[in-house]
Amino acid sequence: MTPDPSWQPLVDELARRQRAGRKAEFWLRDDDAVDPTPALDRLLDLTGEFAVPVTLAVIPAETDGKLVVRLDEAPHATVAIHGWAHRNHAPADQKKQELGSHRPREAVLDDLARGLSHLTDLHGAHAVPMLVPPWNRIDAGLVSDLGSIGFAALSVFGPPKPAPLAVINSNVDIMDWHGTRGCRDHGLLVQAIVAQMQHAFDGGEPVGLLTHHLVHDESAWLFLERLFAVTARTEACTWLPIRTLIGRSAARA
């Protein structure tokens, strides 16, 4: 597939990496998985075709063995814990939040411990002890307790903040949540990816792509296919499994 001219900045940045003898690092997180669906099949088939590891943030309270059977056919997929039930407990005048200060601290931590146990029991080696808070929000006062209930990593959105466990954040969301609620403009997404690559070149975080397979429009699928194709054409790019990033962060601690 030949990309349109708006993809040239990414091609150029990858070429710069090639000349420097360095690799651009990417990783992929997809939120809100529960059951096997045609959309999940499409995501797993596409990532499998291009050998892109994908971390699925799975909602523990809503999932069961059907997803286990599907993921047994997708060794490139890893399961993270997406809160407990993806249920908002904030009042109507506040941003949605499941893991906030609106409930007793013990109740929130119990839910998270239950979610981690449930998904680990279901998915075994496919599961990683990483928490992905619904809506990318968690009360800061809870973060220090995550290690005590078994979590090794936390993933929200944006620049990472200091924490007593690994923080592996996504930083490029392909969806236009405040506008069309479809895929963002491809040219703007390319610019965002290149900016993150340039930041990473000087020691910043890898490109953390965030997707939501259940609400993708055709533009979103097209964007992913083009991105995977462009990055597959060069040795100056690698898509990392989440375990590699967690292990690297733990080694730095």
C-alpha positions as CSV (number, residue, x, y, z in Angstrom):
1,M,0.0,0.0,0.0
2,T,1.4,3.4,-1.0
3,P,0.9,6.1,1.7
4,D,-0.3,9.5,0.7
5,P,2.1,12.5,1.0
6,S,1.0,13.2,4.6
7,W,2.9,10.1,5.6
8,Q,6.2,11.4,4.3
9,P,7.3,13.0,7.6
10,L,7.2,9.5,9.2
11,V,9.2,8.0,6.4
12,D,11.7,10.8,6.7
13,E,12.0,10.4,10.5
14,L,12.5,6.6,10.1
15,A,15.2,7.3,7.5
16,R,16.9,9.6,10.0
17,R,16.9,6.7,12.5
18,Q,18.3,4.4,9.9
19,R,21.2,6.8,9.2
20,A,21.9,7.2,12.9
21,G,22.0,3.4,13.4
22,R,19.1,3.6,15.9
23,K,15.7,2.1,16.2
24,A,12.4,3.9,16.8
25,E,10.4,2.1,19.4
26,F,6.6,1.6,19.3
27,W,4.1,-0.3,21.4
28,L,0.4,-0.8,21.0
29,R,-2.4,-0.7,23.7
30,D,-6.0,-1.4,22.8
31,D,-8.7,-0.7,25.4
32,D,-12.1,-2.2,26.4
33,A,-11.8,-5.8,25.3
34,V,-14.4,-8.2,26.8
35,D,-15.5,-10.8,24.3
36,P,-14.5,-12.1,20.9
37,T,-16.1,-9.8,18.3
38,P,-15.6,-9.2,14.6
39,A,-13.7,-6.0,15.5
40,L,-11.4,-7.8,17.8
41,D,-10.8,-10.4,15.1
42,R,-9.9,-7.6,12.7
43,L,-7.4,-6.1,15.2
44,L,-5.8,-9.5,16.0
45,D,-5.6,-10.4,12.3
46,L,-4.0,-7.1,11.4
47,T,-1.5,-7.0,14.2
48,G,-0.7,-10.7,13.6
49,E,-0.1,-10.0,9.9
50,F,2.5,-7.4,10.7
51,A,3.9,-9.1,13.8
52,V,2.9,-6.2,16.0
53,P,2.5,-7.2,19.7
54,V,-0.7,-5.8,21.2
55,T,-1.7,-5.3,24.8
56,L,-5.4,-5.6,25.3
57,A,-6.8,-3.8,28.3
58,V,-9.6,-6.2,29.4
59,I,-12.5,-5.4,31.7
60,P,-12.4,-8.1,34.3
61,A,-16.0,-8.0,35.5
62,E,-17.3,-8.4,32.0
63,T,-15.1,-11.1,30.5
64,D,-15.0,-14.9,30.7
65,G,-13.5,-18.0,29.0
66,K,-14.7,-17.1,25.5
67,L,-12.0,-14.5,25.3
68,V,-9.4,-17.0,26.6
69,V,-10.2,-19.4,23.7
70,R,-9.9,-16.6,21.1
71,L,-6.5,-15.3,22.5
72,D,-5.1,-18.9,22.6
73,E,-5.0,-18.3,18.8
74,A,-3.2,-15.0,19.1
75,P,0.2,-15.5,20.8
76,H,1.1,-11.9,20.0
77,A,-1.6,-10.5,22.3
78,T,-1.2,-9.8,26.0
79,V,-3.9,-9.0,28.6
80,A,-3.7,-6.1,31.0
81,I,-6.3,-5.2,33.7
82,H,-8.7,-2.5,32.7
83,G,-10.0,-1.5,36.2
84,W,-12.8,-3.8,37.4
85,A,-16.1,-3.0,35.7
86,H,-15.3,0.2,33.8
87,R,-18.1,1.8,35.9
88,N,-18.2,5.6,36.6
89,H,-18.4,6.5,40.3
90,A,-17.9,10.2,39.9
91,P,-20.8,12.7,40.1
92,A,-22.2,14.2,37.0
93,D,-20.3,17.4,37.2
94,Q,-16.9,15.7,37.3
95,K,-14.9,13.7,34.7
96,K,-15.7,10.0,34.6
97,Q,-13.6,7.9,37.0
98,E,-13.8,4.4,38.4
99,L,-10.6,4.5,40.4
100,G,-11.1,7.8,42.2
101,S,-11.8,9.0,45.8
102,H,-15.5,8.6,45.4
103,R,-15.6,5.3,47.2
104,P,-13.7,3.9,50.2
105,R,-10.0,3.3,49.4
106,E,-10.3,-0.4,50.5
107,A,-13.2,-1.0,48.2
108,V,-11.3,0.3,45.2
109,L,-8.2,-1.7,46.0
110,D,-10.3,-4.8,46.6
111,D,-11.9,-4.5,43.1
112,L,-8.4,-4.1,41.5
113,A,-7.0,-7.1,43.4
114,R,-10.1,-9.1,42.3
115,G,-9.6,-8.0,38.7
116,L,-6.0,-9.0,38.7
117,S,-6.7,-12.4,40.2
118,H,-9.6,-13.0,37.8
119,L,-7.7,-12.2,34.6
120,T,-4.5,-14.0,35.8
121,D,-6.6,-17.1,36.5
122,L,-8.3,-16.9,33.1
123,H,-5.4,-16.0,30.9
124,G,-2.3,-17.4,32.7
125,A,0.8,-16.5,30.8
126,H,-1.1,-14.1,28.5
127,A,-1.8,-11.8,31.5
128,V,0.6,-9.1,32.8
129,P,0.2,-7.4,36.1
130,M,-0.3,-4.0,34.6
131,L,-3.3,-1.7,35.5
132,V,-4.9,0.4,32.8
133,P,-7.4,2.7,34.6
134,P,-10.7,3.3,32.8
135,W,-10.7,6.7,31.2
136,N,-6.9,6.8,32.0
137,R,-7.7,8.2,35.4
138,I,-6.7,7.0,38.9
139,D,-6.6,8.9,42.2
140,A,-2.9,9.7,42.9
141,G,-3.3,8.4,46.4
142,L,-4.0,4.9,45.2
143,V,-0.8,4.5,43.1
144,S,1.4,3.8,46.1
145,D,-0.7,0.8,47.0
146,L,-0.8,-1.0,43.6
147,G,2.4,-2.9,44.3
148,S,1.1,-4.3,47.5
149,I,-1.9,-6.0,45.7
150,G,0.3,-7.5,42.9
151,F,0.6,-4.9,40.2
152,A,4.0,-4.3,38.6
153,A,3.0,-1.5,36.2
154,L,0.6,1.3,35.5
155,S,-0.5,2.6,32.1
156,V,-2.5,5.8,31.6
157,F,-2.1,8.5,28.9
158,G,0.5,11.2,28.5
159,P,3.9,11.9,30.0
160,P,4.7,9.5,32.8
161,K,4.8,10.8,36.4
162,P,7.1,9.4,39.1
163,A,5.6,6.3,40.8
164,P,6.8,3.4,42.9
165,L,6.1,1.0,40.0
166,A,6.7,0.9,36.3
167,V,4.7,3.5,34.3
168,I,4.3,2.6,30.7
169,N,2.0,5.3,29.2
170,S,0.3,5.6,25.8
171,N,0.9,8.9,24.2
172,V,-0.8,8.9,20.8
173,D,-4.6,8.2,20.7
174,I,-5.9,7.6,17.2
175,M,-9.5,8.5,18.1
176,D,-11.1,12.0,17.9
177,W,-13.1,11.7,21.2
178,H,-14.1,15.4,21.4
179,G,-15.1,15.8,17.7
180,T,-16.2,13.2,15.2
181,R,-15.6,10.3,17.6
182,G,-14.0,8.6,14.6
183,C,-10.3,8.4,13.6
184,R,-8.3,11.6,13.9
185,D,-6.9,13.2,10.7
186,H,-4.1,10.9,9.4
187,G,-1.8,13.8,8.8
188,L,-2.2,15.1,12.3
189,L,-1.6,11.6,13.7
190,V,1.6,11.3,11.7
191,Q,2.7,14.6,13.1
192,A,2.0,13.4,16.6
193,I,3.9,10.2,16.1
194,V,6.9,12.0,14.6
195,A,6.9,14.5,17.5
196,Q,7.0,11.6,20.0
197,M,9.8,9.8,18.0
198,Q,11.8,13.0,18.1
199,H,11.2,13.3,21.9
200,A,12.3,9.7,22.3
201,F,15.4,10.2,20.2
202,D,16.7,12.4,23.1
203,G,15.7,9.9,25.8
204,G,12.0,10.2,26.0
205,E,9.4,7.5,26.0
206,P,8.6,5.2,23.0
207,V,5.6,5.9,20.8
208,G,2.7,4.4,22.7
209,L,-0.2,4.0,20.3
210,L,-3.7,3.9,21.9
211,T,-6.6,2.2,20.0
212,H,-10.2,1.1,20.8
213,H,-11.2,-1.6,18.4
214,L,-14.9,-1.6,19.3
215,V,-15.4,1.9,18.0
216,H,-13.0,2.1,15.1
217,D,-14.4,3.5,11.8
218,E,-12.9,2.5,8.5
219,S,-10.5,5.4,8.7
220,A,-9.0,4.0,11.9
221,W,-8.5,0.6,10.4
222,L,-6.9,2.2,7.3
223,F,-4.6,4.3,9.5
224,L,-3.4,1.2,11.4
225,E,-2.8,-0.8,8.2
226,R,-0.7,2.1,6.7
227,L,1.2,2.7,9.9
228,F,2.1,-1.0,10.2
229,A,3.1,-1.2,6.6
230,V,5.3,1.9,6.8
231,T,7.1,0.7,9.9
232,A,7.5,-2.8,8.5
233,R,9.5,-1.5,5.5
234,T,12.5,-0.4,7.6
235,E,14.9,-1.9,10.1
236,A,14.9,1.4,12.0
237,C,11.7,0.6,13.8
238,T,10.6,-2.1,16.3
239,W,7.2,-2.8,18.0
240,L,7.9,-3.9,21.5
241,P,5.9,-6.3,23.7
242,I,4.7,-4.8,27.0
243,R,6.8,-7.3,29.0
244,T,10.0,-5.8,27.5
245,L,9.0,-2.3,28.6
246,I,8.0,-3.4,32.1
247,G,11.2,-5.3,32.5
248,R,13.3,-2.4,31.3
249,S,11.5,0.0,33.7
250,A,12.1,-2.4,36.6
251,A,15.8,-2.7,35.7
252,R,16.1,1.1,35.9
253,A,14.4,1.3,39.3
